[in-house]
C-alpha cells in the first residue's frame, strides 16, 4: 500500500509542477504538450496496479479524481502568466484517463478469465503413472 501512496503523491507532484510552471507566452504550443497531458493522466490511472485492492473500482475513483484535478489545474492556469485554460488540454487529460481505464478493464477481464479456468485433474493422474 505504501508503494501506491508514494507513487501517487510523487506522480501528482510531477503533474502539478509541470502544469503550473509559468512559461513564456511566446513559446509555441506543440502537439508534444497535448501528448504529455495524455501520458501523465494515463499513468495516474495505471497507479491502480500498485494498490493491494487494485481493480476497476479503484481505477474509476482515480479517473474521477484525475478528471476533477485536471479541470482544477486548467482553472488555476488562467491565473499563471503565460498559461491559460485550454479545453484541448483537458480533453487530452480525459483521454489519458479513459485509455488507462480501458487498460485496467482488459487486465481485470484477463485476470478474471485466468482465475476461472478449470484446474487440470489430469496432472495428478499423470504423476501417478510415472
Secondary structure, 3 states (H helix, E strand, C coil): CHHHHHHHHHHHHHHHHHHHCCCCCCCCCCHHHHHHHHHHHHHHHHHHHHCCCCCHHHHHHHHHHHHHHHHHHHHHHCCCCCCCCCHHHHHHHHHHHHHHHHHHHHHHHHHHHHHCCCCCCHHHHHHHHC
